[in-house]
Amino acid sequence: MEVCVVGTGYVGLVTGTCLAYLGHSVVCVDIDERKIEMLRKGQSPIYEPGLDQLIASGTQRGNLRFSTNLPKSVKESEIIFIAVGTPPLPSGKADLSYVKAVAQSIGRALDCERRRVIVNKSTVPIGSGNWVEMLVKEGLNENPAWREKLASAAGAQTGGSTADPATVSTANRRSNGSKPEDIFLVASNPEFLREGSAIADTFYPDRIVIGATDSYAAERLRALYEPIVEQTFTPPASASRPADVTAVPVVTTDLASAEMIKYAANAFLATKISFANEIANICERVGADIKEVVRGFGLDSRIGPKFLNAGVGWGGSCFGKDVSALIDIAREYSYEPALLHSTVDVNKRQRHVPVQKLQEALKIIKGKTIGLLGLAFKPNTDDLRDAPALEIAAQLIEMGARVKAYDPIANEACHRQYPELKIEYAPNAIELAEDCDAVVVVTEWEEFRYLDLNQIGEVMNQKVLVDGRNVLDPEAVEAAGFKYRGVGR
Ligand SMILES: NC(=O)c1ccc[n+]([C@@H]2O[C@H](COP(=O)([O-])OP(=O)(O)OC[C@H]3O[C@@H](n4cnc5c(N)ncnc54)[C@H](O)[C@@H]3O)[C@@H](O)[C@H]2O)c1
């Protein structure tokens, strides 16, 4: 199928690249010329394991292209994904200005030759499917091809004489194929991929959610995803098929429910982590170990062990903004979502935990050198949006500490995106530790589990380690002569 993906960020680029791998003809569109230029040269603007190779193979086969020309790309495609950002506004509402601009541009660009399915892949507030439909119609009203179609319908109505397109009756439009729904339909197809494992998540998702008011739109999307649903494709080298994946369930539902599924999923996951952190804080006071406690209650099949890691709290581009947007939606309908407020509050508090631990261990922070192990909001990505490390660094700098940081991937991105943060970047964990009074594990990168603690301890001023992700064995850390502080243990 011919597919256009508007927005080549973490979601759009991975989706477009994976659809091309499955054999579809895909054009990925962005307004950011730098990104498109890089992609045309075969360089990925984001770090995502395995993505470079898939982009290269799609480009070589010729069915993955990159463009800044939205009108041309829309005309060439049957399925048009909107995958632009929906960042939070200061009020907590989702900023829909990018979605709006794209929806109107699509309406202006349609050639009205065939029926298109416009798919909201961006995470958008409930009702956005209907709103996008309205915006595309607005664009369509300025579209010469559409006006011509209407004029011919008007001509048919008046027996050939010229007529104002605005006067065309609904009955005439129906017989002439000039109803907007003959030209486009809007569907919702929320995305659940996780940065760091985005390719495997796209090929082997837990489910595919399709929201549509019209069965035609749902059928076309089902056809697009057929190789994933039936698992008929040959897995790429970078993402082998898990043994238990033989087919993928498709949840076909109405637009509002599809939109709500995405918010409910993220709100639940964020709540699960905040719950673990709440229990961790109580564990610490009563002398229990959160790792043991989670092991014990996570084995309950009604609860499950995932997303119960206590630590410095969740971050990233999605949880914070999506929970805030859901709170905002609820309030619009005069409902105060108490549990969601607590999820956010617990997380805010959790980001102060490393600083409190440092105060406990070092007493005075002013004039001390603190090394942060990890900057990205989670391992295997360079994404720094709402990363706890940024807030922890800012707090420590404010308190008068000298802050160093080492992230296996995100050093350069942090330096470029947050020049105001006076962090000293180190090229590896050993150089980070030099002259430090304490190091803090902020992101659970795999390599931090295997640090050479003896070597690290030798170059430090004082041997203090705050394990903000509970990834190290306290006994091993203490055996290397460190003062160890975990979260909830
Ligand atoms: N990042 C994730 O892990 C993730 C997971 C699931 C869902 N989502 C949702 O998917 C959406 C996209 O997220 P993302 O992380 O990929 O965002 P992103 O910021 O990485 O990418 C968005 C892209 O859209 C482009 N863009 C903006 N306006 C445009 C326009 N008018 N025309 C063409 N391109 C335009 C930007 O230049 C950028 O490259 C968001 O709604 C997000 O909530 C993200």
The ligand as a Gaussian input file, in Angstrom:
#p B3LYP/6-31G(d) Opt

LIG

0 1
 N        8.154000       8.812000      21.678000
 C        7.447000       7.777000      22.096000
 O        7.956000       6.857000      22.729000
 C        5.973000       7.706000      21.796000
 C        5.293000       6.497000      21.997000
 C        3.934000       6.435000      21.707000
 C        3.262000       7.558000      21.241000
 N        3.944000       8.728000      21.076000
 C        3.216000       9.886000      20.549000
 O        3.527000      10.022000      19.172000
 C        3.576000      11.408000      18.806000
 C        4.931000      11.736000      18.200000
 O        5.899000      11.551000      19.202000
 P        7.452000      11.546000      18.871000
 O        8.146000      11.186000      20.117000
 O        7.693000      10.749000      17.645000
 O        7.663000      13.099000      18.544000
 P        8.969000      13.816000      17.970000
 O        8.979000      15.166000      18.571000
 O       10.148000      12.918000      18.102000
 O        8.666000      13.939000      16.411000
 C        7.678000      14.762000      15.871000
 C        8.127000      15.170000      14.467000
 O        7.059000      15.875000      13.832000
 C        7.646000      16.883000      13.022000
 N        6.645000      17.889000      12.671000
 C        6.092000      18.851000      13.450000
 N        5.237000      19.587000      12.733000
 C        5.224000      19.085000      11.480000
 C        4.538000      19.422000      10.274000
 N        3.686000      20.440000      10.223000
 N        4.791000      18.700000       9.168000
 C        5.673000      17.673000       9.204000
 N        6.347000      17.304000      10.310000
 C        6.125000      18.008000      11.432000
 C        8.782000      17.411000      13.871000
 O        9.729000      18.123000      13.098000
 C        9.341000      16.105000      14.457000
 O       10.352000      15.558000      13.636000
 C        3.256000      12.175000      20.082000
 O        1.885000      12.469000      20.110000
 C        3.602000      11.197000      21.175000
 O        2.866000      11.409000      22.348000
 C        5.282000       8.817000      21.322000

